């Protein structure tokens, strides 16, 4: 065979390697859609953090309120949307079928989340969703749904549809590592958050020491004194609406065979200037022989403050648990540890401030009519 010859006088040109196709410029509507996806992701993280903080308001020493189940339920509902939204934003920069898939998944997840959060009976642990569950759904409705509708409107634009209809200009393998990393990170964060939630819930519901080291006489008086000390520092306090006393069995006897009981005392307050009183309670319960344990809002949006008041008795620490809950009728709720019944006729104490209603359960107090 004869070699191919170049015509005399014609210079040969070097053979160039094929160049990659130029990167397409993203339409403004696609950039807006990416921003909406990131905004929804941030909103979901904020809603879960707000929800978990609100769930903590229902913690009470020695009582299992299903805190872990509640926190985990919200995590299972909200968390899957975070990696899906991030990957949808990434793939939108390339267009094509994968972008459409993640975008559809993001929209579907948002719709399912809305239905579940607005229907507490459909939650994974519905028996534990009695307090404030509807408030989470309403917050989702007000914050996330407007972003979702804006995303649908932007997706329907001609430029966005044209972009999504085109295939990617670069090999898909270039972001496969990013996609895998996002899913792995999301899984690791979910597992870590779930573990942390379980540890906190178990610590919050740990049963109190069942020794009944303290005698019953003086327990009711300590509770009344704690109430008096608290309201004495309230700038807007005008009186009590109600008082309720409940004495319940701890369902065990101490080593000497004495039965043990727990006292619960609750006063309803007149709400003149709740904000000033709440600030005063938070400050008082954070100093001296008090230990502040929580200050925040419940899922219904009411202020809740919890604390412990410590008394030294016979080289032991006698701990009262204190709780303030705001609302139309703010409530002061106090509880004692389990105490030994050493007297068959415990002392009954009159209410402070002449409240409109006064009830006592678990004790016979004929003089408190």
C-alpha positions in Angstrom: 0.0 0.0 0.0 1.2 3.5 -0.7 1.3 6.0 2.1 -1.0 8.9 2.0 0.8 11.9 0.7 0.2 15.6 1.4 -0.1 17.8 -1.6 3.1 19.8 -2.1 2.8 23.4 -0.7 0.1 22.5 1.8 1.1 22.6 5.5 -0.1 19.8 7.7 -2.2 20.8 10.8 -1.7 19.1 14.1 -4.4 16.6 15.3 -6.3 18.2 18.2 -7.7 16.2 21.1 -11.5 16.4 21.3 -12.6 19.1 23.7 -15.4 18.9 26.2 -18.6 20.6 25.4 -19.0 24.1 26.8 -21.0 24.2 30.0 -24.5 25.5 29.6 -25.6 28.6 31.4 -28.3 28.0 34.0 -31.5 29.9 33.4 -32.6 32.3 36.1 -35.6 30.1 36.9 -33.4 27.1 37.6 -31.2 29.2 39.9 -34.4 30.3 41.7 -35.6 26.7 42.0 -32.2 25.7 43.5 -32.6 28.6 46.0 -36.1 27.4 47.0 -34.9 23.9 47.6 -32.1 25.1 49.8 -34.6 27.4 51.7 -36.9 24.4 52.2 -34.0 22.3 53.6 -33.1 25.1 56.0 -36.7 25.4 57.1 -37.0 21.7 57.7 -33.9 21.7 59.9 -35.2 24.7 61.9 -38.7 23.0 62.3 -37.1 19.9 63.7 -34.8 21.7 66.1 -37.8 23.8 67.3 -39.9 20.7 67.7 -37.2 18.8 69.7 -36.7 21.7 72.0 -40.5 21.9 72.5 -40.7 18.2 73.2 -38.2 18.7 76.1 -40.7 20.9 77.8 -42.8 17.8 78.6 -40.0 16.1 80.5 -40.8 15.4 84.1 -38.5 13.5 86.5 -39.3 9.8 86.7 -42.1 10.0 84.1 -41.9 8.4 80.7 -43.7 10.8 78.4 -42.7 9.0 75.2 -40.1 11.8 74.5 -37.8 9.6 72.5 -40.6 8.2 70.4 -42.0 11.7 69.7 -38.6 13.2 68.8 -37.8 10.2 66.6 -41.1 10.3 64.9 -40.6 13.9 63.8 -37.0 13.0 62.7 -38.2 10.1 60.6 -40.8 12.4 58.9 -38.6 15.4 58.3 -35.1 14.1 57.8 -35.5 12.2 54.4 -36.3 15.5 52.6 -32.9 17.0 53.5 -30.7 14.8 51.3 -33.3 14.6 48.6 -33.6 18.4 48.4 -29.8 18.9 48.4 -29.4 16.3 45.6 -32.2 17.9 43.6 -30.5 21.2 43.8 -27.2 19.6 42.6 -28.8 17.7 39.7 -30.7 20.8 38.7 -27.4 22.3 37.7 -27.1 19.6 35.1 -30.7 19.1 34.0 -32.1 15.9 32.5 -33.9 12.9 33.8 -32.1 12.6 37.2 -32.9 16.2 38.0 -36.6 15.5 37.2 -36.6 12.4 39.4 -35.1 14.2 42.5 -37.4 17.2 42.0 -40.5 15.0 41.9 -39.3 13.1 45.0 -38.8 16.4 46.8 -42.3 17.5 46.0 -43.8 14.2 46.9 -42.0 14.1 50.3 -43.3 17.6 51.1 -46.9 16.5 50.4 -46.6 13.4 52.5 -44.9 15.3 55.4 -47.8 17.8 55.4 -50.4 15.1 55.6 -48.6 13.3 58.4 -47.9 16.4 60.5 -51.5 17.7 60.2 -52.9 14.2 61.1 -51.4 13.3 64.5 -53.3 10.0 64.5 -51.3 9.0 61.5 -48.0 9.5 63.2 -45.7 6.5 63.8 -46.3 6.7 67.6 -49.7 8.3 67.7 -50.3 7.5 71.4 -47.4 9.7 72.3 -48.5 12.7 70.2 -51.2 14.1 72.5 -49.5 17.4 73.3 -48.8 20.0 70.6 -48.6 17.7 67.6 -51.0 19.9 65.6 -48.7 22.9 66.2 -45.9 21.3 64.4 -48.1 20.6 61.4 -49.4 24.2 61.4 -45.8 25.6 61.5 -44.9 23.3 58.6 -48.0 24.5 56.7 -47.0 28.2 57.2 -43.3 27.9 56.5 -42.7 25.1 54.0 -45.9 25.0 52.0 -45.4 28.6 50.6 -41.9 27.6 49.4 -43.4 24.4 47.9 -46.0 26.4 45.9 -43.3 28.8 44.7 -41.2 25.9 43.5 -44.2 24.4 41.6 -44.7 27.8 39.9 -41.1 28.1 38.9 -40.9 24.5 37.7 -43.8 25.2 35.3 -41.9 28.0 33.6 -40.9 27.3 30.0 -37.2 27.9 30.6 -37.2 25.4 33.5 -39.1 22.8 31.6 -36.7 23.1 28.6 -33.7 22.8 31.0 -35.2 19.7 32.6 -35.9 18.2 29.3 -32.3 18.3 28.1 -29.7 15.7 29.1 -26.6 16.6 31.1 -23.6 17.9 29.0 -21.0 16.2 31.3 -20.6 12.6 32.4 -22.8 11.7 35.3 -20.0 10.0 37.1 -18.5 13.3 38.0 -21.0 13.9 40.8 -21.7 10.3 41.7 -19.3 10.6 44.6 -21.1 13.8 45.8 -24.4 11.9 45.7 -23.1 9.0 47.7 -21.4 11.3 50.2 -24.7 13.2 50.8 -26.6 10.0 51.5 -24.0 8.7 53.8 -23.7 11.9 55.8 -27.5 12.1 56.1 -27.7 8.5 57.4 -24.9 9.2 59.9 -26.6 12.4 61.2 -29.9 10.6 61.5 -28.4 7.7 63.5 -26.4 10.1 65.7 -29.4 12.4 66.4 -31.6 9.4 67.2 -29.0 8.0 69.6 -28.7 11.4 71.3 -32.5 11.7 71.6 -32.8 8.3 73.2 -30.1 9.0 75.7 -31.7 12.3 76.7 -35.2 10.8 76.9 -34.0 7.9 79.1 -32.2 10.3 81.4 -35.2 12.5 81.7 -37.5 9.6 82.5 -35.1 7.8 84.9 -37.1 6.7 88.0 -36.4 8.5 91.2 -34.7 6.8 94.1 -37.2 4.5 95.8 -35.9 4.7 99.4 -38.4 6.9 101.1 -35.7 8.4 103.3 -37.8 11.4 104.3 -40.7 11.5 106.7 -44.0 12.8 105.5 -44.5 15.5 108.2 -43.5 18.9 106.8 -43.6 17.9 103.1 -46.8 19.8 102.4 -45.4 22.8 104.2 -42.3 22.8 102.1 -44.3 22.9 99.0 -46.4 25.8 100.3 -43.3 27.6 101.3 -41.8 27.2 97.9 -44.9 28.7 96.3 -44.9 31.6 98.8 -41.2 32.3 98.0 -41.8 32.2 94.3 -44.9 34.5 94.2 -43.2 37.0 96.6 -40.8 37.9 93.8 -43.4 38.4 91.1 -43.9 42.0 90.2 -47.4 41.6 88.7 -48.8 38.9 91.1 -52.4 39.7 92.2 -53.5 36.5 93.7 -54.4 32.8 93.2 -57.3 31.5 91.1 -57.2 27.9 92.4 -55.3 25.3 94.4 -55.2 21.6 94.0 -53.4 19.1 96.2 -53.0 15.5 95.3 -51.3 12.8 97.4 -50.6 9.5 95.6 -49.0 6.3 96.7 -45.5 5.5 95.4 -46.5 1.8 95.3 -43.7 0.6 97.5 -42.7 0.4 101.2 -39.4 1.3 102.7 -37.2 -1.3 104.4 -39.0 -0.6 107.7 -42.4 -1.4 106.1 -43.7 2.1 106.0 -45.8 3.1 103.0 -44.5 6.0 100.8 -46.4 8.8 99.2 -45.8 11.7 96.8 -47.3 15.2 97.2 -48.3 17.3 94.2 -49.4 20.9 94.7 -50.7 23.2 91.9 -51.8 26.8 92.1 -53.5 28.8 89.3 -52.4 32.4 89.1 -54.1 35.6 88.0 -52.3 36.6 84.8 -51.8 40.4 85.0 -48.5 40.8 83.3 -47.3 37.3 82.4 -44.1 38.4 80.7 -42.8 40.2 83.8 -43.8 37.3 86.1 -42.2 34.7 83.9 -38.9 36.5 83.7 -38.9 36.8 87.5 -39.6 33.1 88.0 -36.8 32.2 85.6 -34.4 34.4 87.5 -35.5 33.2 90.9 -35.3 29.5 90.0 -31.8 29.9 88.7 -30.2 31.1 91.9 -29.7 30.1 95.5 -30.9 26.6 96.4 -32.7 26.3 93.1 -31.5 24.6 89.9 -33.1 25.6 86.7 -33.6 22.6 84.4 -35.6 24.0 81.5 -36.8 27.4 80.1 -38.5 27.5 76.8 -41.8 27.0 75.0 -44.0 24.0 74.6 -45.2 22.9 71.2 -48.4 25.0 71.8 -46.2 28.1 72.2 -46.7 28.6 76.0 -43.8 29.4 78.3 -42.6 26.5 80.5 -40.0 26.8 83.2 -38.9 23.8 85.3 -36.4 23.7 88.2 -35.5 21.8 91.4 -35.3 23.2 94.9 -32.9 21.5 97.2 -33.2 21.2 100.9 -30.6 19.6 103.2 -32.1 17.2 105.7 -30.1 14.8 107.9 -27.1 14.8 105.5 -29.5 14.1 102.7 -30.9 16.3 99.9 -34.7 16.7 99.8 -35.5 17.8 96.2 -38.8 19.5 95.2 -39.5 19.6 91.4 -41.0 22.9 90.3 -42.8 23.7 87.0 -44.4 26.9 85.7 -46.7 26.8 82.7 -48.0 30.0 81.1 -51.4 30.5 79.4 -54.7 32.1 80.2 -54.3 30.8 83.8 -50.6 30.3 84.5 -49.9 27.3 86.7 -47.3 26.6 89.4 -47.0 22.9 89.8 -44.7 21.4 92.5 -44.0 17.8 93.5 -42.2 16.2 96.4 -40.1 13.0 96.4 -41.6 9.9 97.9 -41.9 10.3 101.7 -42.6 7.8 104.5 -46.0 8.0 106.2 -45.1 8.0 109.9 -48.4 9.4 111.0 -51.8 7.9 110.2 -53.5 11.4 110.2 -51.2 13.7 108.2 -51.6 17.4 108.7 -53.8 19.4 106.3 -52.8 23.0 105.4 -55.1 25.9 104.3 -54.6 27.5 100.9 -52.7 30.7 100.5 -54.4 33.9 99.3 -58.0 32.6 99.4 -58.3 31.1 95.9 -61.7 30.6 94.3 -61.4 26.8 94.3 -59.5 24.5 96.6 -59.4 20.7 96.2 -57.5 18.0 98.1 -57.3 14.4 96.8 -55.7 11.5 98.5 -56.0 12.9 102.1 -59.0 13.4 104.4 -59.1 17.1 105.2 -62.6 17.8 106.6 -61.7 21.3 107.8 -60.8 22.4 104.2 -64.3 22.5 102.9 
